[in-house]
Amino acid sequence: MMQRFSTVFVTAFACFFSGFFFLDNQTNSQDFHADRSLIVADIDRSPVDLVISPCGSWVVTVNQTSHSVSLVSLLDDRVLDEQPVGRRPVAIAQSDDGHWLLVSSRDSGELTRFDVENGTLKRSGHVHVGYLPYGVVLSADGGTAYAALSARDQIVAVDVDSGRVTDQIDTGRWPRYLALSPDGTRLAVGVSGDLGISMVDTVKRKLLWTERLASMNVGHLVFSPDGSEVYFPWMIYRRTPVTPSNIRMGWVLGSRIARIEAGDDPAWQALTLDPSGRAVADPHGIAWTPDATRIVVSASGTKELLVFRRQGLPFRDHAHHDLIDRALLADGDRFFRIPLGGRPMAVRSLQDNRHVVVANYLRNSLQIVDLQSRQVAREIPLGGPRVASLARRGEAIFYDATRSLDQWYSCHSCHYEGGTNAVTINTPTDGSSLTSKTVLPLFRLDRTGPWNWHGWQTDLPETIANSLTSTMQGPEPSQDDVQAMIAYFSELQPPPNPHQPSEPEIAAAVERGREIFHGSRAGCVSCHHGPELTDGQIHDVGTGSRMDRHSGYNTPSLRNVYHKTLLLHDGRARSLHEVLTGVHRPSNVAGTNNLSDADLADLIEYLRTL
């Protein structure tokens, strides 16, 4: 029998308590039970986050693609209960006593409470916050929930008893994951759209600072045990051409852990994670062992855990060092890697200082990893199909960094969750060097040809194969691989646009903007039309560079254009206002008259709803 972590059996189900009243406590039981029937064995679960009970006897996972949460016993490795939640759940928080949980669901824009009672999950309330919530944390007394609204660039504070939003705090672009300091006075926010981290004073409910670290894809965050620093994994893009030598030197993309001071002066340092010849990609989850002697990080792109001894880690000022410290790499106790397979996401520590629990997205499982033996001790399946679908196989390729040269990065590294990123990338797919382009989303890719910014690629299988071999510098994919990725991209949907007007004044402005968009005053619809708001044609709109190999640009889709931090092919515009008043203004592109300030404001309101 495989070794179990220490747990006193008599305390096991003492952790299952009845819940308390939360938010509006109004759940449509008929709809709720109808949703329950959607949870069947052959749906991929894809867990992304988890919490462990205070006594260590159970885990609750957030299952992204089955839109559910699972209660799992660590005593006998069984799924005790599974309940539906909102669309595309992302994160989970737990009250200090373990009596109840709070789950954020991005696509349905809600926070849902579950009480843990006698081995079951009881849904006891919800609140709609909108705007694509990601991370969620709870104050120590359980009275306040903080949620990151990624589509509104804010943190909201929600009173748990009433369900009322009590504060909205601007944080910077694309807030995703959160961490609350041990004393509850500081809230760290990863703002990947601003390539950095923000710090919020939870007492005064105000933003203290935003520090830009050039950090793509900021993962989970944790405070140091004394609350003085925040640690988090991220990736850096170095803005050099994609060549084998630049990749191997760490000059294209690299992985880091940062630590930043939580006080008024956000001084920070970084630890490079990449060994030469066998890099690390897409670091995401992070956790301390309870005795604070080790830091554990999940690397989802390279399918592994990274384990560091905390003392003496060679953090350096800022991030401009290319490969992992040689002395750290040579010391097998200070740093080691544990292969997991799949796509490891959240990681949490058990109280024995020996085991961690990992949510593995692509394996549809929980993995209990033994840090002493450096292997997976047990794996608990959460449910899923016996054989992966074609689209699921394509998804696995999309997240797989071993498809790139020396496994430095995956497709996801640039196309975060299939979308865009906050940097311009200098890739060889446009046929020229030093002509960086913004990252085009991959949603419904089979319906948005031709492909890439210049539109010179008209065959989708060739386009995908070219990206894997040129941008990724990886091996030639098989025909089955390419067809699997096409199947995945055809199912890949953008998040719902939350900017749908409810106030009469804004709704009127949107309608006026619609008329401008479709009419002769702006002429936008001449290029941006059809289901994907693109004509699939190449146009010279006066924004080109002499260094471009190809002339003209492929009309980009305007779906979810509100969410982009960089606009136009080279990212020169940082807002819709800049697009419409700069070189791409309608009078330049369509030969119309300049828009008035009022018309411009109305057009922007309409564009935000697309």
Rosetta blueprint (number, residue, H / E / L):
1 M L
2 M L
3 Q L
4 R L
5 F L
6 S L
7 T L
8 V L
9 F H
10 V H
11 T H
12 A H
13 F H
14 A H
15 C H
16 F L
17 F L
18 S L
19 G L
20 F L
21 F L
22 F L
23 L L
24 D L
25 N L
26 Q L
27 T L
28 N L
29 S H
30 Q H
31 D H
32 F H
33 H H
34 A H
35 D H
36 R H
37 S L
38 L L
39 I L
40 V L
41 A L
42 D L
43 I L
44 D L
45 R L
46 S L
47 P E
48 V E
49 D E
50 L E
51 V E
52 I E
53 S L
54 P L
55 C L
56 G L
57 S L
58 W E
59 V E
60 V E
61 T E
62 V E
63 N E
64 Q L
65 T L
66 S L
67 H L
68 S E
69 V E
70 S E
71 L E
72 V E
73 S E
74 L L
75 L L
76 D L
77 D L
78 R E
79 V E
80 L E
81 D E
82 E E
83 Q E
84 P E
85 V L
86 G L
87 R L
88 R L
89 P E
90 V E
91 A E
92 I E
93 A E
94 Q E
95 S L
96 D L
97 D L
98 G L
99 H L
100 W E
101 L E
102 L E
103 V E
104 S E
105 S E
106 R L
107 D L
108 S L
109 G L
110 E E
111 L E
112 T E
113 R E
114 F E
115 D E
116 V E
117 E E
118 N L
119 G L
120 T E
121 L E
122 K E
123 R E
124 S E
125 G E
126 H E
127 V E
128 H E
129 V L
130 G L
131 Y L
132 L L
133 P E
134 Y E
135 G E
136 V E
137 V E
138 L E
139 S L
140 A L
141 D L
142 G L
143 G L
144 T E
145 A E
146 Y E
147 A E
148 A E
149 L E
150 S L
151 A L
152 R L
153 D L
154 Q E
155 I E
156 V E
157 A E
158 V E
159 D E
160 V L
161 D L
162 S L
163 G L
164 R L
165 V E
166 T E
167 D E
168 Q E
169 I E
170 D E
171 T L
172 G L
173 R L
174 W L
175 P E
176 R E
177 Y E
178 L E
179 A E
180 L E
181 S L
182 P L
183 D L
184 G L
185 T L
186 R E
187 L E
188 A E
189 V E
190 G E
191 V E
192 S H
193 G H
194 D H
195 L L
196 G E
197 I E
198 S E
199 M E
200 V E
201 D E
202 T L
203 V L
204 K L
205 R L
206 K E
207 L E
208 L E
209 W E
210 T E
211 E E
212 R E
213 L L
214 A L
215 S E
216 M E
217 N L
218 V L
219 G L
220 H L
221 L L
222 V E
223 F E
224 S L
225 P L
226 D L
227 G L
228 S L
229 E E
230 V E
231 Y E
232 F E
233 P E
234 W E
235 M E
236 I E
237 Y E
238 R L
239 R L
240 T L
241 P L
242 V L
243 T L
244 P H
245 S H
246 N H
247 I H
248 R H
249 M L
250 G L
251 W L
252 V L
253 L E
254 G E
255 S E
256 R E
257 I E
258 A E
259 R E
260 I E
261 E E
262 A L
263 G L
264 D L
265 D L
266 P L
267 A L
268 W E
269 Q E
270 A E
271 L E
272 T E
273 L L
274 D L
275 P L
276 S L
277 G L
278 R L
279 A L
280 V L
281 A L
282 D L
283 P E
284 H E
285 G E
286 I E
287 A E
288 W E
289 T L
290 P L
291 D L
292 A L
293 T L
294 R E
295 I E
296 V E
297 V E
298 S E
299 A E
300 S L
301 G L
302 T L
303 K L
304 E E
305 L E
306 L E
307 V E
308 F E
309 R E
310 R L
311 Q L
312 G L
313 L L
314 P L
315 F L
316 R E
317 D E
318 H E
319 A L
320 H L
321 H L
322 D L
323 L L
324 I L
325 D L
326 R H
327 A H
328 L H
329 L H
330 A H
331 D L
332 G L
333 D L
334 R L
335 F E
336 F E
337 R E
338 I E
339 P E
340 L L
341 G L
342 G L
343 R L
344 P E
345 M E
346 A E
347 V E
348 R E
349 S E
350 L L
351 Q L
352 D L
353 N L
354 R L
355 H E
356 V E
357 V E
358 V E
359 A E
360 N E
361 Y L
362 L L
363 R L
364 N L
365 S E
366 L E
367 Q E
368 I E
369 V E
370 D E
371 L L
372 Q L
373 S L
374 R L
375 Q E
376 V E
377 A E
378 R E
379 E E
380 I E
381 P E
382 L L
383 G L
384 G L
385 P L
386 R L
387 V L
388 A L
389 S L
390 L H
391 A H
392 R H
393 R H
394 G H
395 E H
396 A H
397 I H
398 F H
399 Y L
400 D L
401 A H
402 T H
403 R H
404 S L
405 L H
406 D H
407 Q H
408 W L
409 Y L
410 S L
411 C H
412 H H
413 S H
414 C H
415 H L
416 Y H
417 E H
418 G H
419 G L
420 T L
421 N L
422 A L
423 V L
424 T E
425 I E
426 N L
427 T L
428 P H
429 T H
430 D H
431 G L
432 S L
433 S L
434 L L
435 T L
436 S L
437 K E
438 T E
439 V L
440 L L
441 P L
442 L L
443 F L
444 R L
445 L H
446 D H
447 R H
448 T L
449 G L
450 P L
451 W E
452 N L
453 W L
454 H L
455 G L
456 W L
457 Q E
458 T L
459 D L
460 L H
461 P H
462 E H
463 T H
464 I H
465 A H
466 N H
467 S H
468 L H
469 T H
470 S H
471 T H
472 M L
473 Q L
474 G L
475 P L
476 E L
477 P L
478 S L
479 Q H
480 D H
481 D H
482 V H
483 Q H
484 A H
485 M H
486 I H
487 A H
488 Y H
489 F H
490 S H
491 E H
492 L L
493 Q L
494 P L
495 P L
496 P L
497 N L
498 P L
499 H L
500 Q L
501 P L
502 S L
503 E L
504 P H
505 E H
506 I H
507 A H
508 A H
509 A H
510 V H
511 E H
512 R H
513 G H
514 R H
515 E H
516 I H
517 F H
518 H H
519 G L
520 S L
521 R L
522 A L
523 G L
524 C H
525 V H
526 S H
527 C L
528 H L
529 H L
530 G L
531 P L
532 E L
533 L L
534 T L
535 D L
536 G L
537 Q L
538 I E
539 H E
540 D L
541 V L
542 G L
543 T L
544 G L
545 S L
546 R L
547 M L
548 D L
549 R L
550 H L
551 S L
552 G L
553 Y E
554 N E
555 T L
556 P L
557 S L
558 L L
559 R L
560 N L
561 V H
562 Y H
563 H H
564 K L
565 T L
566 L L
567 L E
568 L L
569 H L
570 D L
571 G L
572 R L
573 A E
574 R L
575 S L
576 L H
577 H H
578 E H
579 V H
580 L H
581 T H
582 G L
583 V L
584 H L
585 R L
586 P H
587 S H
588 N H
589 V H
590 A L
591 G L
592 T L
593 N L
594 N L
595 L L
596 S L
597 D H
598 A H
599 D H
600 L H
601 A H
602 D H
603 L H
604 I H
605 E H
606 Y H
607 L H
608 R L
609 T L
610 L L
